[in-house]
Amino acid sequence: MSSETVIYSGVGPDADPWHDLPRTSARLADALGSSGPLRIVSSADELAGLLDQAGLLVVNASANRGGPTPADQQFGRLVEGFLARGGGLLAVHSSTIAFPGLQSWHQTVGAIWEQGKTFHPPHERTLVRRTDVKHPIADGLGDFWVEDERYTDLLLVDGIEALYEHTHEGVTHPLLWAREVGGGRVVYDALGHDERSYDAPERVELLRRSAGWLRG
């Protein structure tokens, strides 16, 4: 599998007013770029020309709309083909909001932001806890503190086993999981609201381990 990484950084319909995706995509590139060539793109057409040579696709996107677009459908087909070839997908933070109505995307990632139910507590310094699920990404790592948002009450698909979680008002909620989908590997990492998230060295180490596992 190629060591090339492609970051899909959302713009326009794949962005929102609350997340500075160019800045967080740049921090993702800083965290992951040492492992090989890396490109940042912002359209499905650009993505189509690069995925055949990529081993890792990182999606840092969002939405402020209610339904899918033709470009969403193209994106979904590209992701399905990439995973079928054994590729690795890392989706971060607001990517559970992205591509609304595109069921293949939400089934792949494993969760969706459900309007009227999902929320996040105030952005603050928070403890992220390691679960007892054994996995190469997190084995040997422990709890850590990070200044970030904590997505809460995401609508999950069946079978999600969190590697990291947070607790809000006495209830635990998953923040990071890893799974195999359609011949490839997928990690969803709910952290990453803004640049402060990437100032936590343990969080950056978790990203790098996730990328390593996804590349196989």
N, C-alpha and C positions, 0 to 999 in steps of 0.2 A: 504494500500500500504506500502511495506517495506521502512524503512529509509535508507537502504544500498545504497551507491553511488559507481558506477563504472566509472572510467575515462579511456577512450580509448586514449592512447598517441601514436601517429603515429611514426613508425620507418621504415627504408628502403623505400619501395615504397610508404609509407604513410607519408613521411617526405620530407623536401627540405633543400637546403643549407642555407636558409635565416632565419629560425625560430629554436630557441633552444627549441624544444618541451619538452624535459625532465625537463628543468628548469621551463617553464611555467606550465607544468602539476603539478609540485611540489607546485607551488604557488596556483594553483587551489585547490589542496588537502588541503593546509593550510586554504584557505578561506572557504571551504565547509565541512571539516572533522569533525567539532564539532557537526554536526547533526546526526551522526551515523557512523556505519562501512563504511570504504572506501577502495577500491582496485584500483590499477593502472595496466592496462594490455596493451599489444601491438600487439595482434593478434586476428583474428576472432575466432580461436579455443579457446583461453582463455576466450574470451567474451561469447561464447556459454555456457560455464559452469557456468556463474555467473548471467546472465540476469534474470533467473527465480526467483531469490531471490532479485533482485534490484528494487528500486523505481525510481532511477535517473541514467541516462546514460549521461556522459559528453564526448563530442568528441573534442579532441584537436589534429588535424591531418592536413596534407597538401599533396602535390604531386609535383613531377617534371617529369611528364610523360604525354603522350597524350591520353591514353585509359584505359579501365577497365581491371582488372585481375580476375581470378576465385575467389580469396579471396574477391574482391570487391562485387561480386555477393552474396557470403556467408554473408558478412557484411550487405548488403542491406536486405536480408531475415531476419536476426536477428533483425534489427531495426524495420522492418515492424511488426514482431511478437510481439516485445516488446511494441510498441505503441498500437497494437490491444488489448493487455492485460491491457491497461490503464497506461503505463509507461510514464515518462517524459524525454524529450531529451533536453539537453543544448549543442548547437554547438557554438564554439567560433572561432573568427578571421579567420585563414586560412582554416578552415573546408569547406568554400565555394570553395576552390581550390581542396580539397580532392576528391578521388574516381571519376576521370574524366570519363565522359561518362555514369556514373551510374545515369540514369534519376530519379529513385525512390528517391535517396538521395537528389538530387537538388530540386525535388518537395517537399520533406519533409522539408528541411531547409528553402526553400522559395527564394533562390538566388543562383547564380553561378558567379564565377569570369570569365568574358568573355574575352578571349585572344584578344588583340588588341583594347579593349575598356576600360575595368576596369583598374583602377590605384589607387595609393594613393599619396597624397602630401607628402613632406618630413616629416620624423618622428620628431615631435616637441610637445611642450606643446600646447594643443588645448582645446577649449571650446566645451563641449558636451552639447547640448541643449535638454531640456525636451519638448516634443510636447504637444498638448492639448488633446491627446487620453487618456481617462480614463481607468485605469487598475490597479489591486491590486499590481502589481510589482512596479509600479512607483508612485502611488498616495501618495502625501505628499513629494515627492522628487523634487529637482529642478535641475538647470544646475550645471555642475561641470567641473573642469579643470583636464586634465590627460595628461601625456606624452606618446604618442602612435602614431600608424599609423591610418589613417582614410580611410577605403575602400570607393571608389568613383565609381559611375556608375556600380554597380553590376547589373547583369541581373536578375530582380525580377520576381517572379510569380505574377499573378493577386491577388489583395486583400490584399497586405501587408500594415499594418498600424503601422508605426513606433512609438515607445514610446520615443526613443531618436534619434537625428539626428545631423549632422554637416553641415556647410556651406562652400563651396569652390567656389571662384570666383562668388559669388552671387547666387549660386544654392544650394539648400538643398538636402542632401542625407541621407537615413536611416542608423542607426547604430545598433539599437536593436529593435526587435519585438517579439511578443508572439502570438501563434496561436494554434488551435486544429487540429490535423491531425490523421486520421486513428484510432480514439478511444483514442488517447493519447494527450499529450500536448508537444509543441515544443517552445523553445526560441532560436533565433540566436542573438549572441552578437559579433559584428564585432571588438570589441576591444581585446587587449591581445597580441600584437606583441612580447613583451619581458617582463622581470620582472618589469620594471618601471611602466607598466600599473597597476600592483597590489599594487603599493605604494600609489595610490589614495584611501583614505578611502571610498569616495562616490562610486567609481567603485566596491570596494569589497562589500559594502552594496547592490548594485544593483545585484551582482552575488548571494548573499545570498537570497535576495528576489526572484530572478528568480528561484533558487533551491526550495524554499518553495512553490511557486506556482506550479512548475512542479510536486512536490511530492503530490499535491492535499491536 
